[in-house]
């Protein structure tokens, strides 16, 4: 189903309404085992079995096709388990751009049915790596290099879509993944769903305006959203913890899906190997417990919507 600003407005205003069909659920997927070692094809098959059993989802997204041979190992696993994968190209430097594109070119024909799309960049506009025009050029380069029929687009933060930073890609990108984290806006458990839906509304409304109407927009997904489950991983009024994460999953993520909108949850599994990152506030942020499941593939709560 295509996103429309009118539908998101109705969702925010009348959350008790029931949609005709649920959207497609997906999960972001890392390339490493808990030890930090690269995953094998067999590891991805176990990932896909766990995701399917716990949630019913059959779609995942990665970030860099060459990293740990993600495309080479995940796609045969996806074929074996009936999954589709969004492959990523990390374009921040020419070496990673070339490596990821070549990794996809090497498998694109053989696994075309299992490649849902390709994203060029993940929040490159948010980080200021590229202008909209520069990102447009990179998307165009990838589209020309891959077999016809493979959707190519990008993923970026909702505010960089809503404020016009990404206008140049509209009309070129086949698919846009809009990332929206109420947690990183410091929203409380009670306010998080409203913030999340409003973020999506602002981004989608702007895309519609630039494109010239809902019938002219590219395919849009919520590319990332989530909530950390470890107590103490707080950001302003947003409090980490299993109870709050489960609440957001059910009342935020599942609500968006219930209205027919496609969305990826960040992320499928905990990644204990990850180092702390430094946020915009200058403080270290723990990114090891954002999984809907533990590192050993056990659901933390019900993942069915």
FENDANOR-V300521 format. One record per helix or strand of 2 or more residues. SS is the DSSP state (H for helix, E for strand). FROM is the first residue (numbers start at 1). TO is the last residue. If there is no record, write none. Layout:
ss: <SS & SS>
from: <FROM & FROM>
to: <TO & TO>
This chain:
ss: <H & E & H & E & H & E & H & H & E & H & H & E & H & H & E & H & H & H & E & H & E & E & E>
from: <5 & 25 & 41 & 59 & 67 & 84 & 94 & 112 & 115 & 124 & 132 & 151 & 158 & 167 & 175 & 183 & 192 & 214 & 219 & 242 & 263 & 277 & 284>
to: <13 & 28 & 55 & 61 & 81 & 89 & 105 & 114 & 122 & 127 & 145 & 157 & 162 & 169 & 179 & 185 & 211 & 216 & 224 & 258 & 265 & 278 & 285>
